[in-house]
Amino acid sequence: MPFQPAPGVLQCRLEWTYALFPQLNILYVARDPADVWSEDDLDYIYTVIEGLFWEPLAIELVTSDVRFEGVTLTSLITQNAIQKHYTTDPSQVEGHYIGSASPSNVTLAISLKTPNRWHGSSGRFYIPNIPTDQIIKDAVYTGFLDQWVAALQAIQNNLVSGVPGAYLAVLSRAHNGIRRMQAVPYPVTEILYTDNGLDSQRDRLPRHRATRRRHH
């Protein structure tokens, strides 16, 4: 697919491994006005992700076989715009949660809501390898999910402190089925989980609403 510019938008690739297999979550940070991103801006965004999201919060929610390897930040203003890769402090790579992790194909998505309500107007963050003792049957304990919401809110709430006008965003690449010339960012206004039922990347588990509609 050809490159699609998104002026003022920074792509944040959060890079994990579980048993050496790579996993990704992609977040977007936009700024208003849509200025060019500097290296200092990128350094600050990484500081927020590692220092306020990962090290004090998310690191406590994954087991030691889940590793947060680093973050790649890429400006989407042009195809060859600034990009920088950051490697996690080696002493803080592995999760601190004591227990065993669920398989990589089973997860739960935290929703990143925008004011829009059309299809595809919300983003998702997939929780990596949920500890097995936080799962009962095919659901996740809500207290555990609340902690992931708080970790993501730490990113949302601290961007603007170091980069004026910066905000967590969802990127809209098409509208009414037509690909845009430029992707458009919309601010994330709410971070939440719509239910606590597990999802499988291969199929929905029986408790999930979509499965119940399909089979009944």
C-alpha positions in Angstrom: 0.0 0.0 0.0 1.5 3.4 -0.9 2.5 5.7 1.8 -0.2 8.0 3.2 1.0 11.2 4.8 -0.5 12.4 8.1 0.9 15.9 8.9 1.6 16.5 12.5 1.2 12.8 13.4 3.8 10.6 15.1 3.5 6.8 14.9 4.6 5.0 18.0 5.4 1.3 17.6 5.5 -0.3 21.0 7.6 -3.5 20.5 7.2 -6.5 22.8 8.4 -10.1 22.7 6.9 -13.2 24.3 9.1 -16.3 24.2 11.1 -14.5 21.5 8.1 -14.0 19.3 7.5 -10.3 18.4 4.3 -8.4 19.2 3.3 -4.9 18.4 1.0 -2.2 19.6 0.8 1.0 17.5 -0.3 4.3 19.0 -0.5 7.7 17.4 0.3 11.1 18.8 -0.8 14.2 16.9 -0.2 17.9 17.6 -2.2 21.0 17.0 -1.0 22.9 15.0 0.4 20.2 12.8 4.1 21.3 13.2 7.2 19.3 12.2 8.4 16.9 14.9 11.9 17.5 16.3 14.3 15.0 17.8 13.7 16.7 21.2 10.0 16.1 20.7 10.6 12.4 20.0 12.8 12.1 23.1 10.1 13.5 25.3 7.4 11.2 23.8 9.6 8.2 24.5 10.2 9.5 28.1 6.5 9.5 28.6 6.0 6.0 27.2 8.9 4.4 29.1 9.0 6.5 32.2 5.2 7.0 32.9 3.5 4.1 31.1 5.9 1.2 31.2 8.2 1.4 34.2 5.9 2.5 37.0 2.7 0.8 35.7 2.6 -1.6 32.8 5.7 -3.5 33.9 3.8 -4.7 36.9 1.0 -6.2 34.7 3.0 -8.6 32.6 5.1 -11.6 33.5 8.9 -11.9 33.2 8.7 -13.8 29.9 7.0 -10.7 28.3 9.7 -8.2 27.3 9.2 -4.6 26.3 12.0 -4.3 23.8 11.6 -0.7 22.8 9.7 2.0 20.8 10.1 3.2 17.3 8.8 6.7 16.7 8.1 7.9 13.1 6.8 11.2 11.8 4.2 10.6 9.1 4.5 14.1 7.5 6.4 12.6 4.6 7.8 9.1 3.7 11.3 10.0 4.7 10.6 12.1 7.8 12.4 11.8 11.1 12.4 8.3 12.7 14.1 7.2 15.9 14.3 3.9 17.7 14.6 3.6 21.5 15.7 0.5 23.3 14.3 -0.1 26.8 16.7 0.1 29.7 18.0 -3.5 30.1 17.2 -3.6 33.8 13.5 -2.7 33.0 12.8 -4.9 30.0 11.1 -7.9 31.7 7.7 -7.7 33.3 7.5 -8.0 37.1 4.2 -9.9 37.5 4.8 -13.2 39.3 2.9 -16.0 37.4 2.4 -17.6 34.0 1.3 -15.8 30.9 -1.6 -16.7 28.5 -0.8 -17.5 24.9 -0.2 -14.7 22.5 -3.3 -15.4 20.4 -5.6 -14.7 23.3 -5.9 -11.1 24.4 -8.3 -8.2 25.2 -8.4 -4.9 23.5 -8.6 -1.6 25.4 -10.7 0.9 23.3 -9.4 4.4 22.4 -12.5 6.3 21.8 -12.9 9.5 19.8 -15.9 11.9 19.5 -16.8 10.2 16.2 -19.1 7.2 16.0 -18.6 5.8 12.5 -17.0 2.4 11.8 -13.3 2.4 12.5 -13.4 5.7 14.5 -11.9 4.1 17.6 -8.4 2.7 18.2 -7.4 -0.4 20.1 -4.5 -1.4 22.4 -4.1 -5.1 22.8 -2.9 -6.3 26.2 0.1 -8.5 25.8 -0.1 -12.0 27.3 -2.5 -11.6 30.2 -1.4 -13.5 33.3 -3.4 -16.7 33.6 -4.5 -16.0 37.2 -6.2 -12.8 36.0 -8.5 -14.9 33.8 -11.6 -16.7 35.0 -13.1 -18.9 32.3 -13.1 -16.6 29.3 -13.1 -13.2 31.1 -10.5 -11.0 32.7 -10.8 -9.5 36.1 -11.9 -5.9 35.8 -9.5 -4.6 38.4 -6.6 -5.8 36.2 -8.2 -4.0 33.2 -8.6 -0.8 35.2 -4.8 -0.9 35.8 -4.2 -1.1 32.0 -6.6 1.8 31.4 -4.6 3.9 34.0 -1.3 3.0 32.3 -2.6 4.3 28.9 -4.1 7.4 30.6 -0.6 8.2 31.8 0.4 8.6 28.2 -2.7 10.5 27.3 -2.4 12.9 30.2 1.3 13.8 30.0 2.0 14.4 26.3 1.2 18.1 26.3 3.5 18.9 29.2 6.6 18.5 27.0 5.1 19.0 23.5 2.6 21.9 23.2 -0.6 20.8 21.5 0.3 17.1 21.6 -2.5 14.6 22.1 -3.2 10.8 21.8 -5.0 10.2 18.6 -6.8 7.7 16.3 -5.8 8.0 12.7 -8.5 7.9 10.1 -7.1 6.7 6.7 -10.5 6.4 4.9 -14.0 7.8 5.0 -17.1 6.2 3.6 -14.9 3.5 2.1 -12.7 6.0 0.2 -9.0 6.3 1.0 -8.1 9.8 2.0 -5.2 11.7 0.3 -4.0 12.5 3.8 -4.8 10.6 7.0 -6.7 12.7 9.6 -6.0 12.4 13.4 -8.9 12.6 15.9 -8.2 13.1 19.6 -8.8 10.2 22.0 -11.4 11.4 24.5 -11.9 8.2 26.5 -9.9 5.1 27.2 -12.0 2.1 28.4 -12.8 -1.5 27.9 -16.3 -2.2 26.6 -16.5 -5.6 28.3 -14.1 -8.0 30.0 -14.5 -11.0 27.6 -11.4 -12.4 26.1 -10.8 -12.2 22.4 -8.9 -14.7 20.3 -7.0 -13.5 17.2 -8.2 -16.7 15.5 -11.8 -16.6 16.6 -14.0 -15.1 19.2 -14.3 -17.1 22.4 -17.9 -18.3 23.3 -18.6 -15.6 25.9 -18.1 -12.7 23.4 -21.2 -10.9 22.1 -20.2 -11.3 18.4 -20.0 -15.1 18.8 -23.3 -15.3 20.5 -24.9 -13.4 17.7 -23.2 -15.6 15.1 -24.2 -18.9 16.6 -27.6 -18.2 17.9 
